[in-house]
Amino acid sequence: MADLLQKIRELAEELLQPINGFVTDLHIVPGNQRKLIQVFIDTDTGISIDQCAEISKLLGIAIEQKNLIADSYVLQVSSPGLKKPLKLLRQYHKNIGRKFRIRFRRNDKTDEIIGSLSNIENDQLSFITEKDIKYVIQFNEIIEAIETLPW
């Protein structure tokens, strides 16, 4: 399964190169009748429904041409959406100024804050809470970051 995921990721990333896109997440969900392949894609400036549809069409063709999946499957290509956690550091850059619920681990302790992303410097993300408390969190300390509604 991991090999199949990697091959699909590579195909999708190749198709995303012309729009400077990237894969944020990829899942294969087994089903009774057919597999569900979910591919979440984005760009540094956001991605449109039309771009997702085009990548879906091209990725489906590439999967068939390479004969990667013998069974019946459903392919879903979409943007991560608001409820999906950010997975890659590059996703944060276009979200400066937005509010997040962040769970992070530091010194073997898990903590959670809600704050607006105010700055990114290398792999350090700065968040400011509603009470103006500043947190600087290393990207590799983040367990989960999900965008929330504004204050």
N, C-alpha and C positions, 0 to 999 in steps of 0.2 A: 504493500500500500504506500509506503514512504517513497519508493521508487516512482510509482505512478504520480504521486503528488509533485515530486521534483520535476518530472518530465512535463507535466501540465504547467507548472510554474515557469519553466524555461520557455515553453511555447508562448505563454501569455506575455512574459517580459519582452520577448523578441517582438511580438506584435505591438506592444506598447511603446517601443523605442521612438517611433516617429512623432508621438505626442508627448515625449518625455514623461511617460507614465510608469507606474510601478504596481506590483501586487502587494496589497497590505495583508491579505489573509487568504487561505485556501482550505477548503474542507471537502471531504468525500463522505457522504452520509449513506450508509447501506440502507436499502429498502427491500420490501418483499418482492416487488415487481422489477424495480430498477434503482440504480444508484442516483443520488443527487450530488452533483458537483457544483460547489459554490465557490466562485472566484470573486474576490473583492479587490477593486482596482481604484487608483486615484492618480492625480498629478499634483504638482506643487501649487497649482492655482484652482484645483477642483476639476471635476469631470462631469460631463453632461450625459443625459439619458441616451442621446444619439451616439455618443462615443462608446458607451457601454454596449449598446446594441450592435454596433459595428465590430467591436472586439469579440463579442459573443459569437457573431456569425463567423468571423475569421478563425476564432479558436475552435469552434465546432468542426469546421472544415479541416483544420490542421490535425485535430484529434482523430478524425476519420481517416485522413490520408496516412497518418503514421500507424493506424490500426492499434491505438493504445488501449481501447476498451472493447472487449468482445461482447459484453452484456449490454442490455438496454440501459440508457442513462438520460438524465435531464441535466442540462447545463444552465446555470444561472450566473450571469456576470452583472455585478452592480457595484455602486460606490459603497463605502463602509457605512454611511449613514450616521445619524446622531447617536444612536444607542450602542454602536459598536465601539469598543475601546480602541484607542490609538495604539498601534503596534510598533511603528517606526519613528525614529527621531525626526525624520524629514517631514512627517505629518504635522508636527507641532508648529512649524514655521508659519504656515498659513492661518494658524489659529491663535496668534498673539492677540490678546484683548478679550478672548472668550473665557467663559467660566467652566471649570472642571471639578469633578469629584475625583480626587487622587488618593489611591491607596499606595503606600510605599513602605519599604523595609529598610531600616537603618539600625545598625548595631544589634542585629537579631531581634528587633522590636518592629511590629507592624503598626503604622499610624495612618490616619485618614484626615484629609483636609478638603475644604471646598474653597477654591480661590481662582482668581483670574490670572491667566498666563501673561506675565508682563515682559519677560525677556528670555532670550536663549543665548547662551554664550558657550560655544563648543558643545559639550554634552551636559551642561548645567542649565536647568530650567528654573526660572524664578516665578513664583506665584504669590499673589497678594490676597489675603482673606478679606472678608467684609469688614473686619475690625482693624484693617491695615497692618496685619502681621505678615512679614515677608518670610517665605520659605524658599530656600534654594535646594533643589533636589537633583541629584545625579540621575541621568536617564536610566542607568542600570539598576537604580533603587526602586523604580516605579513598577508596581505590581499591576495596576490597572488605572487608566485615566479615561473617564467618560465625560463628554461635554454635558453640561446641565443648563438649565434655564438661567437667564441673567438675573441679577439681584432683584 
